[in-house]
Amino acid sequence: MSGAAEASTRGGDARERADGAATLRLRERAGAVSAAILERLADPAATVAATRIPAEASDDGVAEPVWAELTLGSGSPGLALAFAGAARDPERHVPRAHAYLTAGTRAVSGGPGAASGIFKGPGALAFAVLVAHRTTGGYVSALGRFDAYQRDLVRTVLPPVEDRPLSTIGHYEVVRGLTGVGRYLLARAETCEEPLTAVLDHLVRLSVGTVEHQGARVPRWWALDAPRTGSEEAFPGGHLNLGLSHGVAGPLALMALAWEQGVRVPGQQEAMEATADLLRAWAVTDRHGVFWPGHLSFAEWRRGPAAYDGRAKWPAWCYGAPGVSRALQLAGRALGRSDFSDLARASVDRLLALPRSDWGINDHALCHGWAGALHQLGRLDEEWRDPRLARLRDDIASELVTAFDPALPFGLRFTMTKVPFGSDVSGYLDGAAGVALALDSYAVDGTPADWDMPLLLA
């Protein structure tokens, strides 16, 4: 080796060592911020009182509480999940998880209310108990009761698959529907195999074929409702939802996870391939690369992907990359389909090419904020080990760490109103608990308790 080449090699090694040391320091800072957030969430009564839209951020100048007891968004199950799922300092966090589980159990004992998936109601508390059980080995009898609840729920609500569009995406989606319930059942397959296979069979039947709608053929996933309340006028013929939280990517992720776990029903491979092909057909391209529309109106569906002229949504869990990317990665891994994995890579390559200032993210949360992007990119990179993604995650983690403000009740504020970063939200999906978990996983470079199961990322 020439002297110049040897010097260049030594210089490269020195840069790598410096970069590695900087990452280690950043992970330490991320862990410290995660711990500080969790410390602020430790007392249930104080957390409930501080979970609010402050007067200065509200529409009418009056502070508004946003605590919703039996939810993963802003309630006790989400806080219990955070304390049970954090990788570090379990001796300190387990009693705190128990306090929130106790509060959630009191709420359930007052009446379970209507069935509402895994992010609201008994299903939310079931996931919190599941993670607490995996962390501590306890809560066996409580977990058995939730197993029974979910088994009964599937028997009660499983709808027929008919030759017409669905009335609502709520039938099958992750947040309110059977895909989220199916993820719980998959985690408890040893006691819930029958309802799990019933859910998978239902999703398989929805995945294949089309139905007639207003003179056109649409996928069986087509729903007559709008993607969100208040947008009905823009979707007079219903919509096709492509996202992970509310759309077809969620069932794809569940079927892939079940396949890898050895839980398979007739037609499952064909259903996964058909759903992935649907996502491939609607992977559109802008000057930065490949992305997915969040949802399609009937007019957009009829015009086809080549004519799609909408903008990409922000990179998020709920819609678009990297959430859809993760579903395709899981399907590619399960079936050995490199083309699915390659499409997932292409969608993430777009994020690498897109300046972060153009991502459109204006929140810190897991659902549609920086914490969600940080964690999902980490899950994707477990398989790829791409140095570019590692650097991108370092940059996002640094922004979250820098945003921490000790003067705020939970250290960070969230975008639940027209005032950016204006609300004090404590929960898992929408608030500080989710950020703490994302930073905790980044700090330890892994997610040992699988606290992201409700997100269908693992």
Disulfide bonds with the S-S distance in Angstrom:
none
